Amino acid sequence: MDEKPFLEFNLFDLKSATIEELKKFHKAYFDVDNILSSASELKYTSQLKSIINNEFANPSPEFVKLFAKQVYDGVITPKLLEQFTSLVRRSISGLISDTTIFPTA
């Protein structure tokens, strides 16, 4: 058994995606292979969301370099890395502010 659950939910704040996952456990729809596949996907999706959220809040040097190298041709010095860290943070914030459609699930 995994240390982390593949699905967590709050009964007082159920989301439609969670309800769809719970339906898979109903006797009429129960399919072990489908549940195992969903469990794996949910596990990794949850972990990836956490990593992305952390990178958006506090971009790591590797994350900043990934983007800096795509727009800057020179050597990424520590001073330049610091400047691009600020630029990446502002770009992420601006992108999120400019995005008008967010999934509710």
C-alpha positions as CSV (number, residue, x, y, z in Angstrom):
1,M,0.0,0.0,0.0
2,D,1.2,3.5,-0.7
3,E,2.0,5.9,2.1
4,K,0.0,8.7,0.5
5,P,-3.7,8.2,-0.4
6,F,-4.6,8.5,-4.1
7,L,-7.9,10.3,-3.3
8,E,-8.8,12.7,-0.4
9,F,-12.0,14.6,-0.2
10,N,-14.0,16.8,2.1
11,L,-17.6,15.7,2.5
12,F,-18.6,19.3,3.1
13,D,-16.9,20.5,0.0
14,L,-17.4,17.9,-2.7
15,K,-16.2,18.7,-6.2
16,S,-17.7,17.2,-9.4
17,A,-14.4,15.5,-10.3
18,T,-14.3,13.9,-6.8
19,I,-17.9,12.6,-7.2
20,E,-16.9,11.1,-10.6
21,E,-14.0,9.3,-9.0
22,L,-16.2,8.0,-6.2
23,K,-18.7,6.6,-8.6
24,K,-16.1,4.1,-9.8
25,F,-16.4,2.4,-6.4
26,H,-20.2,1.8,-6.8
27,K,-21.0,-1.9,-7.3
28,A,-22.5,-1.2,-10.8
29,Y,-19.4,0.4,-12.1
30,F,-16.7,-1.4,-10.1
31,D,-13.7,-2.2,-12.2
32,V,-10.4,-3.0,-10.5
33,D,-8.2,-2.1,-13.5
34,N,-10.0,1.2,-14.0
35,I,-9.6,2.0,-10.3
36,L,-5.9,1.2,-10.2
37,S,-5.4,3.3,-13.3
38,S,-7.2,6.2,-11.8
39,A,-5.4,5.8,-8.5
40,S,-2.1,6.0,-10.2
41,E,-3.1,9.1,-12.2
42,L,-4.6,10.9,-9.2
43,K,-1.5,10.1,-7.1
44,Y,0.9,11.6,-9.7
45,T,-1.3,14.5,-10.6
46,S,-1.6,15.5,-7.0
47,Q,2.2,15.4,-6.5
48,L,2.8,17.3,-9.7
49,K,0.3,20.0,-8.8
50,S,2.1,20.5,-5.5
51,I,5.5,20.8,-7.2
52,I,4.1,23.3,-9.8
53,N,2.4,25.3,-7.0
54,N,5.8,25.5,-5.1
55,E,7.6,26.5,-8.3
56,F,5.1,29.2,-9.0
57,A,5.3,30.6,-5.5
58,N,9.1,30.3,-5.2
59,P,10.8,29.4,-8.5
60,S,13.9,27.2,-8.1
61,P,17.1,28.2,-10.0
62,E,16.6,25.2,-12.3
63,F,13.0,26.4,-13.1
64,V,14.2,30.0,-13.8
65,K,17.1,28.8,-15.9
66,L,14.7,26.7,-18.0
67,F,12.9,29.8,-19.1
68,A,15.9,32.2,-19.1
69,K,17.8,30.0,-21.6
70,Q,14.9,30.3,-24.0
71,V,14.9,34.1,-24.1
72,Y,18.5,34.9,-23.3
73,D,21.5,33.8,-25.3
74,G,24.3,34.6,-22.9
75,V,25.7,32.9,-19.8
76,I,23.3,32.9,-16.9
77,T,25.4,34.5,-14.1
78,P,24.2,34.6,-10.5
79,K,23.2,38.3,-10.9
80,L,21.3,37.5,-14.1
81,L,19.6,34.5,-12.4
82,E,18.4,36.8,-9.7
83,Q,17.0,39.2,-12.3
84,F,15.3,36.4,-14.1
85,T,13.9,35.0,-10.9
86,S,12.0,38.2,-10.4
87,L,10.9,38.3,-14.0
88,V,9.7,34.7,-13.9
89,R,7.7,35.4,-10.7
90,R,6.1,38.5,-12.3
91,S,5.4,36.6,-15.5
92,I,3.7,33.8,-13.7
93,S,1.6,36.2,-11.7
94,G,0.7,38.2,-14.8
95,L,-0.2,35.0,-16.7
96,I,-2.5,33.9,-13.9
97,S,-4.1,37.3,-13.6
98,D,-4.7,37.4,-17.4
99,T,-6.2,34.0,-17.5
100,T,-10.0,34.2,-17.2
101,I,-11.0,30.6,-17.5
102,F,-10.1,28.3,-14.6
103,P,-11.2,24.7,-14.2
104,T,-13.4,24.3,-11.0
105,A,-12.2,20.7,-10.4
